[in-house]
Amino acid sequence: MIWKQSFTLEGLNQISQNTLAENLGIEFTDFGQDFLVARMPVDNRTVQPMRLLHGGANVALAETLGSVASVLCLDDTDKLMPVGVEINANHLRPVTKGFVNGTVKPIRIGRNMHIWNIEIKNEEGKLTCVSRLTISVVPRN
């Protein structure tokens, strides 16, 4: 197991209150020994003017998943914190309704850098976006 913090889905959703994640309707729904899953609605908060899921919303879901995963991989969150330094996303197919589900898994979890792979799928399980997030672990000021 990669997680060094104890957590529940309820707790993850609670710490997301009053954040971008809550504003976009992002909700953590599942986890395992080396992955987290969250879903996001495709609605007026997350679509662009053509009523397609906004690429920036995909990126927000991906960074939310990776950032939270990095926090859960840290031993001492009083002294260390994760900060995103680079993210990319390939938008593979449009989504116009329902929910998308993002799953984050580690590529590398080092002492000073975490690299995450995030796959986002529609409700039919079709891959709609892939993203990679690089996190730097820095001293908390």
N, C-alpha and C positions, 0 to 999 in steps of 0.2 A: 504494500500500500504506500502511495506517495504522500498522503495527507499527514501533516504533523499537528494540525488543529482538530479538535473535536467540533462537529457541526451537525446540524439537522437542516432539512429543506426549509422548515418553518423559520429557523434562525437566519438562513441565507436570504430568504425573502423579507424578513424583518429588517435586516441591515440595509436593504435596498430602498427602504422608505425615504421619501424626500430626495431622491436622486434621479438622474437621467433614466436609469433602469425602470423605476416606477412610472415615470412620465411616459415611457414607451410601452408600458405594459409587460415588461420582461419578468418572467416568473421561473424560478428554478424548480425543476420537476423530477430530477433523478440524479443519482450518482453511483459510482462504483469504486473499485480500488484505484483506478487511474483515469477516471473521467467524471465530468459534470455535464448535465444537460439542462438547458433552459429553453423556454418557448417565448415567442413574441407574436402578437397579433398583427395581421395585415389589415390595418384600418386607417382612419383619417390621421392618426398620429404617425404612421410609418410609411405612408405612400407618397409618391411624387405626383405632380399635376396630371400625369397620364394614368393615374390610379394604379401604377405598378409599385411594388415594394421598393422603397428608396434604397439605393446602394449604401448611403450613409447609415441607414437603420441597420442593414446587415453588419456594417463595420462596428456600430455601437453594440450590437448583440455579441459579436466576436470578442471585442475588447472587454466587455463586461465579464464574459465567461473566463477569458484568460487571466484577467486581473484578479478576479475572485479565486481562481485556481491557484495563482501564485501566492496570495495571502495564506491559503490553506496549506501551502508547502513550506512556510517559514516557521522556524523554531521559536523565534523571539520577535513578535510583532511590536513589542514596546521599543525595540532598538532598530528594527529594520522595516522597510516598506518597499513594495514593488511599484515601479513606475514604467509605463509603456514608453518605449523608445522608437518602435517601428511596427507598422501593421500594413499588410497588403490584403487585397481581396480580389478574387475573380468571380464575377457575377455570371453564372452559367445558364440560368433560365429564369424567366419572369415569374412572379407570383402576384396574383391579384386578389386573393381572398384567403380566409382561414387563418392558420397559424404557420409559422416556420419554427423548426426545432434545431437548436444548435448544440453540438457536442464538442467539447474541448478535451484533447488528449495531449500529453507532453511529447515533444520531440527531444528536448534536453532540459533537465533540471539541474543546474549548476549552483555553486555557492553565490555567484554574483550575477548570473544571467539565466533566465528561463525562456525557452522557446516553445510555443504552443501551436498546435494545428487545430483549426476549428472547421467543422463541416456543418453547413446549414442545409436542411432538407425541408421540402414541403410536406403537407399532410399525407401525401401518397408515398412518401419515402424517397422521392427523387431529389438528387443533389442539386441545389440551386445556387450555392456559393461555397467557395473554399477560401479560407483565410489563414494567414500565419502571423503570429504576434510575438514580438521580442520584448521581454521585460527585463529591466535592470533592477537589481536588488540594491538599494542604497540605504545609508544610515538615516534614521528618522531624526529630524531636527527638533 
